[in-house]
């Protein structure tokens, strides 16, 4: 995975207002589509995938939603990141009966090549960094969010 290269200021959203997990997924999908990273089919695919395979990660300080869609819906690899204005419920990955109050939503759009290069595994590793999660939650602008990501992401992973 290209590390920092997948993140850009125009894909960082501080204080995203979302009514629920599906709304957050749809908003980030539309952002990725507007920036030319995903096909129009990505949004519906990401919503469906979340229903079948929940992506909530139970970090104690700030649960994270990691919704995504299959590589055939992706044009160019990128990652959208949102800090939610108010938490929304994501079902826990591996324990779908558990509801997590997610404060962060990270939506990777990875091509088959990026997934084969362990893109999701690298992203999961990055999200385990409590310092990064705290810095994202404190960020008030897209630039602050990107600076937090860059401060905690190797140039190449």
C-alpha positions as CSV (number, residue, x, y, z in Angstrom):
1,X,0.0,0.0,0.0
2,X,1.2,3.5,-0.7
3,X,1.0,4.7,2.9
4,X,0.5,8.4,2.9
5,X,-0.2,8.6,-0.8
6,X,-3.7,7.2,-0.3
7,X,-4.7,10.1,2.0
8,X,-5.5,13.6,0.7
9,X,-6.9,16.8,2.3
10,X,-9.9,16.7,0.0
11,X,-10.9,13.3,1.5
12,X,-10.7,14.4,5.1
13,X,-14.0,15.5,6.7
14,X,-14.0,16.9,10.2
15,X,-17.4,16.9,12.1
16,X,-19.4,14.9,9.5
17,X,-23.0,15.0,10.4
18,X,-24.5,11.5,9.8
19,X,-27.8,10.1,11.1
20,X,-26.5,6.5,11.1
21,X,-23.8,4.2,9.8
22,X,-25.5,3.9,6.4
23,X,-25.7,7.7,6.0
24,X,-22.0,8.0,6.9
25,X,-21.1,5.3,4.3
26,X,-23.2,7.0,1.6
27,X,-21.7,10.4,2.3
28,X,-18.1,9.1,2.1
29,X,-18.9,7.0,-1.0
30,X,-20.2,10.1,-2.7
31,X,-17.1,12.0,-1.7
32,X,-14.9,9.3,-3.2
33,X,-17.0,9.3,-6.4
34,X,-16.9,13.1,-6.7
35,X,-13.1,13.0,-6.5
36,X,-13.0,10.3,-9.3
37,X,-11.7,7.4,-7.1
38,X,-14.7,5.1,-7.3
39,X,-17.4,4.0,-9.8
40,X,-21.1,5.0,-9.1
41,X,-21.7,1.4,-8.0
42,X,-19.3,1.8,-5.0
43,X,-21.9,3.4,-2.8
44,X,-24.5,0.6,-3.0
45,X,-21.8,-2.1,-2.8
46,X,-20.3,-0.5,0.4
47,X,-23.8,-0.3,2.0
48,X,-24.6,-4.0,1.1
49,X,-21.2,-5.2,2.3
50,X,-21.6,-3.5,5.6
51,X,-25.0,-5.2,6.1
52,X,-23.4,-8.6,5.4
53,X,-20.0,-8.1,7.0
54,X,-19.9,-5.4,9.7
55,X,-16.7,-3.4,10.0
56,X,-16.9,-1.7,13.4
57,X,-13.6,-1.9,15.3
58,X,-13.9,-1.8,19.1
59,X,-11.1,0.6,20.1
60,X,-11.7,1.6,23.7
61,X,-11.2,5.3,23.2
62,X,-12.9,5.7,19.8
63,X,-14.6,2.9,18.0
64,X,-14.0,3.1,14.2
65,X,-16.1,2.1,11.2
66,X,-14.1,0.7,8.3
67,X,-16.7,0.3,5.5
68,X,-15.5,-0.5,2.1
69,X,-16.5,-2.2,-1.2
70,X,-14.9,-4.8,-3.5
71,X,-12.0,-3.7,-5.8
72,X,-14.2,-3.9,-9.0
73,X,-16.0,-0.7,-7.8
74,X,-12.7,1.2,-7.4
75,X,-11.0,3.3,-10.1
76,X,-8.0,4.6,-8.2
77,X,-6.9,3.8,-4.6
78,X,-7.7,6.4,-1.9
79,X,-8.9,6.6,1.7
80,X,-11.7,8.9,2.9
81,X,-11.6,9.7,6.6
82,X,-14.4,11.3,8.7
83,X,-14.6,12.5,12.3
84,X,-18.3,12.3,13.2
85,X,-20.0,15.3,14.8
86,X,-21.9,12.7,16.9
87,X,-21.2,8.9,17.1
88,X,-23.2,6.5,14.9
89,X,-23.6,2.8,15.5
90,X,-21.6,0.3,13.5
91,X,-21.9,-3.4,14.2
92,X,-18.7,-4.9,15.4
93,X,-16.5,-6.8,13.0
94,X,-16.6,-10.5,14.0
95,X,-19.4,-9.9,16.6
96,X,-22.3,-8.4,14.6
97,X,-24.7,-8.5,17.6
98,X,-22.5,-5.8,19.3
99,X,-23.2,-2.2,18.5
100,X,-20.3,0.2,18.7
101,X,-20.6,4.0,19.0
102,X,-18.2,4.9,16.2
103,X,-16.6,8.4,16.3
104,X,-14.3,7.8,13.3
105,X,-15.2,6.4,9.9
106,X,-12.3,5.4,7.6
107,X,-13.4,4.3,4.1
108,X,-10.7,2.7,2.0
109,X,-11.2,2.4,-1.8
110,X,-8.6,-0.2,-2.8
111,X,-7.9,-1.7,-6.1
112,X,-7.2,-5.5,-6.3
113,X,-3.5,-4.6,-6.6
114,X,-3.7,-2.5,-3.4
115,X,-5.6,-5.2,-1.5
116,X,-3.2,-7.8,-2.7
117,X,-0.4,-5.6,-1.2
118,X,-2.1,-6.0,2.2
119,X,-3.7,-2.6,2.0
120,X,-6.5,-3.4,4.5
121,X,-4.0,-5.0,6.9
122,X,-1.8,-1.9,6.8
123,X,-4.8,0.3,7.4
124,X,-5.9,-1.8,10.4
125,X,-2.4,-1.5,11.8
126,X,-2.5,2.2,11.4
127,X,-5.9,2.5,13.1
128,X,-4.5,0.7,16.1
129,X,-2.5,3.7,17.0
130,X,-4.2,5.5,19.9
131,X,-2.2,8.6,19.3
132,X,-3.5,8.9,15.7
133,X,-7.1,8.3,16.8
134,X,-6.8,11.0,19.4
135,X,-5.2,13.4,17.0
136,X,-8.0,12.8,14.4
137,X,-10.7,13.4,17.1
138,X,-9.0,16.7,18.0
139,X,-8.6,17.9,14.4
140,X,-10.9,20.7,13.4
141,X,-9.9,21.1,9.8
142,X,-9.2,18.7,6.9
143,X,-5.6,20.0,7.0
144,X,-5.3,19.1,10.7
145,X,-6.6,15.6,9.9
146,X,-4.2,15.1,7.1
147,X,-1.3,16.3,9.3
148,X,-2.3,13.8,12.0
149,X,-2.3,11.0,9.5
150,X,1.0,12.0,8.0
151,X,2.6,12.3,11.5
152,X,1.6,8.7,12.2
153,X,1.9,7.1,8.8
154,X,5.2,5.8,7.2
155,X,5.9,7.3,3.8
156,X,5.8,3.7,2.4
157,X,4.3,0.7,4.0
